[in-house]
Amino acid sequence: MHPVETQVRVRYAETDQMGVVYYSNYLVWMEVGRVEYCKAQGFNYRDMEREDGAFLVVVEAECRYTAPAFFDDEVIIETRVLESRGRSIRFGYCMRNAATGQLLATGSTKHIICGANRRPRRLPEKYRAYFPLK
């Protein structure tokens, strides 16, 4: 699958006292990227939870910061599936300054598919084409 790009504008509340985006906001942007990845594939993540009882539970997250982002910058979040197995999915992210193209951060998240009972389960068949097995 091709990566999906999502653009966000840095809000003042996302910055620290020095005017730099606070590090945990990159994890929030990764979530924004995942939700938009699903929409770009033709389904809503919310519907996967509500209608099919399949939840993507984060079990691992990593982020490497290479340059700061600042208030009112526009940031492009590139999201792709790095790995998909029957019960887990790993997403990769690349965040860049939209105006300059400068790399801000890279990261990944690993998710276990769980049911509403919080027990691992297989990804429902109808979603497997969106997360090709690797």
Backbone bond lengths (Angstrom), bond angles and torsions (degrees), N, CA, C in turn:
res aa  C-N    CA-C-N  psi(-1)  N-CA   C-N-CA  omega(-1)  CA-C   N-CA-C  phi
1 M - - - 1.452 - - 1.525 109.35 -
2 H 1.291 114.38 145.35 1.454 120.19 178.11 1.525 110.11 -77.63
3 P 1.329 116.87 151.99 1.467 118.55 177.19 1.527 110.74 -66.75
4 V 1.316 114.71 154.42 1.460 121.94 177.75 1.518 107.63 -112.22
5 E 1.328 116.70 131.72 1.462 121.28 179.11 1.514 110.80 -101.57
6 T 1.321 115.49 136.46 1.457 123.67 177.63 1.520 107.06 -130.49
7 Q 1.308 117.11 140.40 1.461 120.26 -179.73 1.525 110.27 -113.76
8 V 1.318 116.11 134.58 1.462 122.34 175.49 1.525 108.53 -128.64
9 R 1.323 115.35 151.92 1.466 121.31 174.29 1.522 107.39 -106.07
10 V 1.332 116.11 131.57 1.462 120.67 -178.16 1.525 109.27 -67.01
11 R 1.320 115.45 124.10 1.454 121.39 177.02 1.529 109.40 -88.43
12 Y 1.312 116.18 152.73 1.462 121.11 -179.38 1.529 110.99 -56.37
13 A 1.326 117.00 -38.52 1.468 121.72 -178.10 1.532 112.52 -65.73
14 E 1.324 117.10 -15.45 1.471 120.69 -179.99 1.527 112.68 -87.84
15 T 1.325 116.67 -0.75 1.463 119.72 -177.31 1.530 111.21 -105.43
16 D 1.326 113.84 158.47 1.465 119.08 177.57 1.528 109.60 -93.47
17 Q 1.302 116.56 -171.22 1.461 121.42 -176.78 1.531 112.84 -63.00
18 M 1.337 116.63 -22.57 1.464 120.93 179.01 1.521 112.37 -89.82
19 G 1.345 117.17 1.03 1.457 120.60 179.54 1.514 113.96 83.81
20 V 1.330 116.44 8.74 1.456 122.46 -179.45 1.530 108.39 -97.86
21 V 1.335 116.02 143.19 1.468 119.01 177.57 1.519 108.95 -59.39
22 Y 1.330 116.09 128.23 1.457 123.40 179.16 1.527 108.49 -66.65
23 Y 1.308 117.65 137.60 1.464 123.26 -168.91 1.527 114.54 -55.07
24 S 1.323 118.85 -36.22 1.468 119.80 -175.90 1.532 112.78 -69.06
25 N 1.318 117.23 -19.11 1.464 119.42 179.66 1.521 112.47 -66.61
26 Y 1.317 117.93 -23.80 1.456 120.13 176.66 1.524 110.62 -64.44
27 L 1.335 116.73 -34.23 1.467 120.09 176.20 1.528 110.78 -67.33
28 V 1.321 116.94 -36.56 1.472 121.40 175.60 1.526 109.26 -63.87
29 W 1.325 117.07 -42.41 1.466 120.49 179.50 1.524 110.92 -65.02
30 M 1.328 117.36 -32.72 1.463 119.77 175.53 1.527 109.89 -62.00
31 E 1.318 116.21 -40.60 1.464 119.96 177.39 1.524 110.54 -63.72
32 V 1.311 116.98 -42.19 1.469 120.86 176.20 1.527 108.99 -57.70
33 G 1.322 116.57 -44.44 1.459 120.98 179.09 1.525 112.67 -61.19
34 R 1.337 117.61 -41.52 1.469 121.53 179.34 1.529 111.44 -63.37
35 V 1.322 116.16 -44.71 1.467 120.06 -180.00 1.532 109.89 -62.54
36 E 1.320 116.85 -42.62 1.462 120.27 179.88 1.529 111.38 -70.65
37 Y 1.327 117.18 -31.85 1.467 120.74 174.90 1.532 108.92 -58.40
38 C 1.328 116.32 -47.58 1.459 120.71 -179.95 1.529 111.06 -60.75
39 K 1.323 116.67 -45.13 1.471 120.20 179.46 1.521 111.07 -60.90
40 A 1.323 116.42 -40.37 1.467 120.42 179.40 1.527 111.60 -65.64
41 Q 1.333 116.91 -25.36 1.463 121.04 178.27 1.531 111.22 -83.07
42 G 1.337 116.50 -11.94 1.463 119.85 175.42 1.509 115.48 107.34
43 F 1.326 118.23 13.89 1.461 119.78 176.32 1.524 109.44 -143.29
44 N 1.333 115.68 161.68 1.458 121.43 177.86 1.522 109.72 -99.04
45 Y 1.301 116.04 131.28 1.461 121.01 177.70 1.531 110.16 -55.65
46 R 1.321 115.90 -40.55 1.463 121.06 178.97 1.525 111.58 -56.53
47 D 1.328 116.94 -40.41 1.457 120.92 -179.87 1.527 111.59 -68.37
48 M 1.331 116.70 -34.06 1.461 120.17 177.46 1.532 109.36 -61.64
49 E 1.326 115.87 -38.12 1.466 120.29 177.61 1.529 111.12 -72.09
50 R 1.329 116.32 -53.90 1.468 121.12 -173.27 1.515 113.61 -68.92
51 E 1.317 116.76 -45.53 1.462 120.49 -173.08 1.523 113.95 -88.06
52 D 1.328 115.90 -30.23 1.462 119.30 -173.80 1.523 113.50 -117.06
53 G 1.333 117.12 -2.10 1.456 120.51 177.59 1.510 114.32 60.35
54 A 1.330 117.18 31.30 1.467 121.83 179.27 1.525 108.95 -111.97
55 F 1.313 115.81 118.89 1.459 122.61 -178.02 1.527 109.28 -114.92
56 L 1.327 116.65 136.37 1.469 121.46 176.60 1.523 107.51 -95.50
57 V 1.312 116.59 97.06 1.460 122.73 -175.94 1.527 109.02 -87.79
58 V 1.327 116.55 124.58 1.464 120.74 178.87 1.523 109.09 -71.71
59 V 1.329 116.08 124.52 1.460 120.95 177.26 1.528 111.75 -115.91
60 E 1.322 115.96 -10.10 1.465 120.42 -179.93 1.524 108.55 -158.26
61 A 1.320 116.38 138.66 1.467 121.20 176.60 1.515 108.77 -144.50
62 E 1.322 115.39 139.86 1.462 119.43 175.22 1.520 108.67 -142.94
63 C 1.325 114.76 149.13 1.454 120.68 -179.81 1.527 109.06 -147.52
64 R 1.314 115.69 133.58 1.471 121.48 176.48 1.525 107.12 -116.56
65 Y 1.318 114.93 122.29 1.463 121.64 -176.35 1.522 109.26 -96.35
66 T 1.331 115.96 132.21 1.460 119.15 -178.02 1.524 113.32 -119.29
67 A 1.326 117.73 -24.23 1.467 121.35 178.63 1.532 107.69 -157.03
68 P 1.327 116.72 152.03 1.468 118.56 -178.68 1.527 113.42 -80.22
69 A 1.321 114.92 152.87 1.461 122.64 168.17 1.522 106.28 -111.37
70 F 1.324 116.16 152.98 1.458 121.94 -174.41 1.525 110.99 -127.92
71 F 1.331 115.20 165.32 1.453 121.87 177.80 1.526 110.78 -49.06
72 D 1.320 116.00 133.19 1.460 126.81 175.91 1.526 114.13 75.63
73 D 1.335 118.15 -0.22 1.466 119.54 172.07 1.524 108.58 -66.02
74 E 1.311 116.16 150.13 1.447 120.82 170.24 1.517 107.52 -99.54
75 V 1.319 115.36 131.98 1.458 121.75 -176.13 1.522 108.75 -119.64
76 I 1.324 115.59 134.14 1.457 121.26 174.72 1.518 107.81 -99.88
77 I 1.326 115.24 127.56 1.465 122.42 177.01 1.522 106.90 -106.44
78 E 1.305 116.68 116.77 1.463 121.35 176.58 1.530 107.48 -100.02
79 T 1.325 116.32 123.15 1.460 121.69 -175.60 1.521 109.38 -120.54
80 R 1.329 115.96 135.81 1.462 121.24 177.71 1.524 109.64 -145.21
81 V 1.309 115.86 160.26 1.456 121.01 173.42 1.522 107.18 -88.67
82 L 1.330 116.43 123.26 1.452 121.43 178.19 1.526 111.42 -90.94
83 E 1.320 115.57 -35.48 1.460 120.92 -175.82 1.522 108.90 -155.99
84 S 1.308 115.45 141.35 1.457 119.82 177.38 1.518 108.23 -142.51
85 R 1.304 114.77 129.87 1.463 121.49 176.98 1.528 106.52 -127.36
86 G 1.266 118.13 178.10 1.459 121.11 -176.53 1.512 114.38 -56.89
87 R 1.345 116.96 -34.71 1.465 120.62 -176.20 1.526 113.87 -122.34
88 S 1.321 118.09 6.89 1.470 119.51 -179.83 1.524 110.83 -147.92
89 I 1.324 113.94 154.59 1.468 121.97 177.67 1.523 107.23 -138.94
90 R 1.342 116.47 138.28 1.463 121.29 173.36 1.533 107.98 -118.35
91 F 1.337 114.73 125.11 1.454 121.57 176.33 1.524 109.48 -101.62
92 G 1.318 116.44 149.13 1.459 122.28 173.30 1.518 109.43 -118.22
93 Y 1.321 115.51 148.76 1.470 121.34 -176.17 1.520 110.30 -134.78
94 C 1.310 114.74 145.96 1.453 122.29 173.13 1.531 105.64 -135.76
95 M 1.317 117.35 123.12 1.461 121.30 -178.51 1.516 109.36 -114.31
96 R 1.328 115.58 127.22 1.461 122.02 -176.73 1.521 111.11 -129.86
97 N 1.320 115.51 154.04 1.455 121.44 172.08 1.531 106.56 -71.19
98 A 1.321 117.59 123.56 1.466 121.61 -175.90 1.525 112.31 -64.43
99 A 1.327 117.93 -34.11 1.468 120.82 -176.86 1.523 112.63 -77.67
100 T 1.326 116.94 -37.69 1.470 120.41 -173.79 1.523 113.91 -107.53
101 G 1.323 116.90 -18.32 1.453 120.60 -175.65 1.521 113.60 79.59
102 Q 1.338 116.70 0.46 1.469 120.32 -178.14 1.522 110.90 -63.00
103 L 1.326 115.44 134.04 1.457 121.34 176.53 1.523 108.98 -69.71
104 L 1.331 116.30 126.59 1.462 122.00 179.37 1.520 111.41 -100.53
105 A 1.334 116.25 -43.18 1.464 119.93 -177.22 1.519 109.43 -164.54
106 T 1.326 114.82 155.82 1.455 121.98 171.13 1.523 106.97 -129.21
107 G 1.313 116.10 155.97 1.451 117.98 179.49 1.505 112.43 -169.83
108 S 1.319 114.52 -179.86 1.459 120.45 176.07 1.525 109.16 -153.41
109 T 1.317 114.67 157.56 1.455 121.22 172.99 1.512 108.10 -134.87
110 K 1.321 115.90 140.85 1.460 121.50 175.40 1.522 107.35 -110.63
111 H 1.319 115.26 136.76 1.458 122.24 -176.57 1.515 110.43 -127.00
112 I 1.313 115.84 138.80 1.459 122.49 170.63 1.522 106.19 -101.15
113 I 1.315 116.61 135.24 1.457 120.10 176.43 1.529 107.37 -80.17
114 C 1.325 115.87 126.02 1.470 121.57 179.49 1.516 109.73 -127.91
115 G 1.319 115.00 155.51 1.452 121.32 173.29 1.515 109.47 -87.21
116 A 1.323 116.55 178.33 1.469 121.57 178.91 1.525 111.44 -60.39
117 N 1.329 117.28 -21.65 1.465 121.91 178.33 1.535 112.45 -82.50
118 R 1.323 116.70 3.44 1.477 124.83 179.33 1.524 113.29 69.03
119 R 1.288 116.74 17.45 1.463 121.50 176.96 1.532 109.17 -100.32
120 P 1.332 117.39 141.91 1.464 119.73 177.68 1.524 111.94 -57.14
121 R 1.316 114.66 145.35 1.460 121.75 177.22 1.514 108.38 -149.26
122 R 1.286 116.41 169.29 1.466 120.68 177.18 1.527 109.10 -79.00
123 L 1.317 114.71 150.57 1.459 120.41 174.47 1.525 108.36 -63.78
124 P 1.349 118.40 130.26 1.463 119.56 179.13 1.537 111.36 -55.49
125 E 1.296 114.98 142.35 1.475 122.63 -175.68 1.526 112.69 -49.69
126 K 1.315 117.44 -42.03 1.465 119.59 -174.24 1.531 113.64 -65.54
127 Y 1.335 118.49 -14.29 1.470 121.56 179.90 1.534 112.95 -101.87
128 R 1.294 117.50 -8.48 1.465 119.98 -173.94 1.525 113.46 -62.45
129 A 1.314 117.69 -33.32 1.476 120.59 179.66 1.529 111.06 -66.19
130 Y 1.331 117.74 -26.08 1.470 121.46 -179.50 1.516 112.36 -79.87
131 F 1.323 116.06 -20.50 1.462 122.24 179.88 1.524 107.31 -127.28
132 P 1.335 117.47 74.84 1.471 119.54 -173.53 1.524 111.99 -58.78
133 L 1.313 116.07 138.59 1.463 121.79 -179.72 1.528 109.95 -66.10
134 K 1.315 114.12 135.79 1.469 120.38 178.03 1.496 108.51 -134.90
